[in-house]
Amino acid sequence: MNYQVNDKGYYGRFGGAYVPEILHKCVDELQKRYLGILQSEDFRKEYHVLLRDYAGRPSPLYHAGRLGEKYGCRIYLKREDLNHTGSHKINNTVGQILVARSLGKRRIIAETGAGQHGVATATVCALMDMPCVVYMGRTDVERQRANVEKMRMLGAEVVAVESGNMTLKDATNEAIRDWCSHPSDTYYIIGSTVGPHPYPDMVARLQSIISEEIRYQLVEKEGRDYPDYLMACVGGGSNAAGTIYHYLDDERVRIVLAEAGGEGVKSGRSAATIQLGREGIIHGARTLVMQNEDGQIEEPYSISAGLDYPGIGPLHANLAKIKRAKVLAVNDDEALRAAFELTRLEGIIPALESAHAIGALSQMEFDKDDVVVLTLSGRGDKDMNTYLNGKN
Ligand SMILES: *Cc1c(COP(=O)(O)O)cnc(C)c1O
């Protein structure tokens, strides 16, 4: 079984590059050049120096003793919450801005939902002195004030998108429209393992630093380089892709993904794309999409803005389909409970997204010697209102 992307940009039936004619040249150039850039000596050096000295890597692999006691196994948390800007997203934006520079692009655009990817993009644009435009739905602009203010302080222009439901999907459409109008000088930094090929593969490679570190950190702690279980939350799938990347072919390692159940998978208010989605095209790729009978994209819902996406990366759609990964839906209330549990057991306030991965623990049955590595994708500062008021 090959779980990686093939040379046409597909993971099984999923993936590809479905873009408007005017973008063919840009996407084509990126497809032809991304591997050469990522594998070049210059890129690798600069990327690793920035990850180490700027983003703060390697992130610790922390043995969460009290949490493990509760679930009857050995749990390690991969601490992406300790990165600069508060999540795994910086791994990707640091890498992609170097790719943009190699391609000679001078202007950066991005889309953002909760604002985490927008902040990570605005951050690297400040670092590299490149102009940055971030598209964000008007609804999200209003409910994510702090991140909007950070982006503006970092020098980015934040465009509030007024179309559709004024959330992430609409921001994405607007970013693609911008890219179509400025294909020659603009680089589009996509924030997850979604979008047309080669983005899902490129983002997975840039996030694969997570599993590269897990391998040697586990040797130090457990005397073996693989866990029995890897667990992560999935929105578009980038922190999960990074967590599993070097273990995809290792069948000793079981992969468990947590998607957002919202108010319940069958409630009509959910973002459980793998369970509810049907094949379709979104954001330039064939994947599972939450859509109605007519193929209109349905508005997803989750208490967590970062998991509130009606699609899923093609890598994960394929892993779920061929049963390499087990996918659990974790509802809002379960994620909230898990966030408080982690806080009280370990003194770590997780991002709401990451709390979905913690919430999946109670749906599992472990042996006491099982080694579980769970990626804590981000920290909870941005979610304090939700934690304290029960809403955002
Ligand atoms: C954006 C985000 C996610 C979801 O994105 P993925 O691409 O699925 O990783 C998860 N956790 C945090 C903290 C995020 O900011």
The ligand as an ORCA input file, in Angstrom:
! r2SCAN-3c Opt
* xyz 0 1
  C      -5.643     25.420     12.580
  C      -5.546     24.566     13.757
  C      -5.954     23.205     13.720
  C      -6.592     22.570     12.539
  O      -5.823     22.527     11.382
  P      -5.123     21.212     10.850
  O      -4.623     21.627      9.509
  O      -6.145     20.130     10.783
  O      -4.024     20.879     11.783
  C      -5.757     22.435     14.856
  N      -5.245     22.958     15.984
  C      -4.858     24.257     16.058
  C      -4.299     24.752     17.347
  C      -5.004     25.088     14.957
  O      -4.615     26.372     15.048
*
